[in-house]
Structures are given as C-alpha cells and as structure tokens.
Amino acid sequence: MPLSPFHLSFQLLGLPWQFMVFGLALCLLFSALGFRRVEYFVSLGYAASVSAQAIAFPFLYRDTIKGLALLQSGLLLAYGLRLGIFLTLRGRVSSFKEQQAESTARSSKIGGAKKVAIWIGVSLFYVLLFLPALLTMSAQSSGVALASAPAGILLMSAGFGLEAWADWQKSEFKKRNPSRFCDVGLYRVVRFPNYFGEMVFWLGLWVSAMSTFQTLFAWALGSLGFLLIVLVMIGASRRLELKQSKNYGSDTAYEVYSQRVPILFPLLPLYSLRSPRVRT
C-alpha cells in the first residue's frame, strides 16, 4: 500500500507532527496566563506547559510507554510542578513584592500585539524544549532502543536536584537576610546555581533522547530547544548580574564575591556576562 504524503513526510523527517501540534495547543492554553501578567508567560506559563505535556503525552502513549521513557516523563512532571509551586510561594514573600511591582509596571507598557507575539513565541519554545521527550515516547512505541536514556536521566535527576536545592537555599537565606546577596551553600561555588541546574536538567533530557534522533531534521529540532534554554539562562544570568550590581555594587563584600565566584558555570573562571571574559 503506497504511503500517504503525511506518512511519507513523517518518515523522512522523523517527527510526530500530529502530537507536536497538540503540544502547541496545550502550551498556548497554559501560557495564556501571561495575558494576566506578562512575566507569567515565562514563569507560571512555563511550569504549567511542561507539566501539561508531561501528563498528556504519556497518556496518549499509555499502551507503549514504560521503563525509562516513563521515568523521563515523571521527572519532567516533577520539574514543572516543583517550579510552579516554588514560583507561587515566592510571589507571596514580602522581599519579592518590589520585584513584582517593577514587573507590573513594565507589563503595563507592553501592547496587545506584542503580548500575542510573546505568547506564540514562548509556546513554540516550550514545544521544542519538550520535543526530545516526545521523540523518546514515539521511538519506544516503534520498538527503537533507548540507549542514551540512562545517562540522560541521571543528568536530569542531578539538574533537578541542583536547581531545587539552590532555590531552597536562597529562599531560606532571604528569609533571614532580605537585603543581602546570597553567598551560602551552592552559591559559594557558582553565583547562579539554580540557572546552572536548569541547564543540566534540559541537557539531560536532550542526552536521554539522542539515540532516538533518526533524521537530520529530528537532530536539528530536537537540539534547538536545549540551545534556546541555554541562551535564555545566559540572558537571565546577565540581567540578574546587572540587578545585583545595582543593588550591591557599593558593598565591598559583594565586589570580592563577584570577582572570586564564577557567574554561571562551576570551575569555569567566567565572572561576568556584561563583558564576558575568561580569566587564566
């Protein structure tokens, strides 16, 4: 029986397009939280989009998903739920109120057309970010071996634990020292360990799916989400560095701290993203 154009394109490109479209619809639905407050596009909308996909796709693959692919999806669901709970609780902390007020002021200046563009853009991003997991489930349903999954899941677990631990340490520190920069625990090793942990988590997802990338197009799209999250984390680190420099720049202790502790990657002597340079 000859293949239909749809099935032929699916075979050539190696991507489950129909599920990607469904994933986009989910992300558009949950990212719409950003129309209430713009930062929700990339905070609660992000957490909800990851969680929704981590619930919906295992259900759609319920007849074939098992073992490593199921564990991978479980980690993604745990990641999204933890992040959503953390962001919700953080929003109730008094020391965070000033930042929320600044965000609300910025949001009021963003027009409707720009909000729609952000909404669509982040939703596409969340689909690409989740795509390696979708490819893993699709490959398992076709009997493809998940050779890279064990190593990737270990990285995902490490990144999840690192980010959660860093968020907890900073939250506890800020309760006692709301006006001081955090330099305890993991923050003695790298200035933004939560961002580093997030990159490790998504690197783990990408690694876990490597053995399922069957075409060049699958490699390209399956890798794009991870590359984008790295760029997002670098940009977020730069913005936070500028904010901390503004808040603590006159503090000699902060100046010493920022010159001795790498900004984003442990052991890499990169101390600033304002004018990136690696010291030798």
C-alpha positions, 0 to 999 in steps of 0.5 A: 500500500503506497504511503500517504504524503503525511506518512511519507513526510513523517518518515523522512523527517522523523517527527510526530507532527500530529502530537507536536501540534497538540503540544502547541495547543496545550502550551498556548492554553497554559501560557495564556496566563501571561495575558494576566501578567506578562512575566507569567508567560515565562514563569507560571506559563512555563511550569504549567506547559511542561507539566501539561505535556508531561501528563498528556503525552504519556497518556496518549502513549499509555499502551507503549510507554514504560521503563525509562521513557516513563521515568523521563516523563515523571521527572519532567512532571516533577520539574514543572510542578516543583517550579510552579509551586516554588514560583507561587510561594515566592510571589507571596514573600514580602522581599519579592513584592518590589520585584513584582511591582517593577514587573507590573509596571513594565507589563503595563507598557507592553501592547496587545500585539506584542503580548500575542507575539510573546505568547506564540513565541514562548509556546513554540519554545516550550514545544521544542524544549519538550520535543526530545521527550516526545521523540523518546515516547514515539521511538519506544512505541516503534520498538527503537532502543533507548540507549542514551536514556540512562545517562540522560536521566541521571543528568536530569535527576542531578539538574533537578536536584541542583536547581531545587536545592539552590532555590531552597537555599536562597529562599531560606537565606532571604528569609533571614537576610532580605537585603543581602546577596546570597553567598551560602551553600551552592552559591559559594561555588557558582553565583547562579546555581539554580540557572546552572541546574536548569541547564543540566536538567534540559541537557539531560533530557536532550542526552536521554533522547539522542539515540532516538534522533533518526533524521537530520531534521529530528537532530536539528529540532530536537537540539534547538530547544536545549540551545534556546534554554541555554541562551535564555539562562545566559540572558537571565544570568546577565540581567540578574548580574546587572540587578545585583550590581545595582543593588550591591555594587557599593558593598565591598563584600559583594565586589570580592564575591563577584570577582572570586565566584564564577557567574554561571558555570562551576570551575569555569573562571567566567565572572561576568556576562556584561563583558564576558571574559575568561580569566587564566 
